[in-house]
């Protein structure tokens, strides 16, 4: 996956273990999902808040503090989604109903998130951290705009309706955690005219889907001098979306030297080769938080490689159409054989190694393979590939 110039292939192979590569990929995915529509949200009427330590002064002891804000929709209304605009001096982890939504650690620049809500009751929680080793300015600033099923909107901001405690109790982010004994947050300053100055708010435009030109040629660790052994190999990429997100469809471009058969959620999609990529559009039914992409590949000798881009479309739950993209990179997994059932969603590939990245799209010997505009015609499996 790539986000704003960052990709797993840009990191040295010695830098990340297989497990760390998967964690980084999941983090980049969450960041991509959170760059979404903000509906002109700003910090108007929001307050910088913290604890009452040091008598309410701006300088606060270093360390982490826990904040919570319950939200009940207005009578007769049902919550659909929320746009969140947030920053913290110095850093934060944001939760919704017990699930981590995002993190930030650059307070002059706010972060934005669009999240689906429960209809009747929601809890926003923040683990906010003040850095350094001596008292210094600390503050949490947020504005949350709620969208209801009838199209109307509501808004809450950081103020004394938030609760705070001077430690971070285990499970504080959970929806039914009892914060009745927590005091109200202390207002440090109004947003307008505060010592923190104006906060940069990111553009509401989301990053466009990735293309095959952003992808990498990958293979097994058998590549030597540009060649790989003859035979079939299996590849997998399992995508687990953040809580509350479900994919409705996938647009996939794929090519392989010499040939491939593509599977999504265990079902055959189509087959192709390396002369040009193939394009597939797949409905994901039922809509799913976890999507499994698998490929049966065959090398007839000489160079071998697989290249792909996957654009997942999310459910529109008041956040607008969201697309998150993944490319073939070092987070994909391979097997030197083609085990029975490898294409299925529930297959255990935990022992499979991560793919070897040969290079970017356009590298020799494949060059700039053609990328079709039209969806490829349906086709069956190549020889030896599962038919289910």
Buried (B, 14 or more C-beta within 10 A) or exposed (E): BBBEEEBBBEBEEEEBEBEEBBEBBBBBBBBBBBBBBBBEBBBEBBBBBBBBBEEEEBEBBBBBBBBBBBBEBEEEBEBBBBBBBBBBBBBBBBBBBBBBBBBBEEBEEBBBBBBBBBEEBBBBBBBBBBEEEEBBBBBBBBBBBBBBEEEEBBBBBBBEEBBBBBEBEEEBBBBEBEBEEBEEBBBBBEBEEBEBEEBEBEEBEBBEBBBBBBBBBBBBEBBEEEEBEEBBBBBBBBBBBBBBBBBBBBBBBBBBBBBBBBBBBBBBBBBBBBEBBBBBEBEBEEBBEBBBBBBBBBBEEEBBBBBBBBBBBBBEBBBBEBBBBBBBBBBBBBBBEBEEEBBBBEBEBEEBEBBBBBBBBEBEEBEEBEBEEEEBEEBEBBEEBBEE
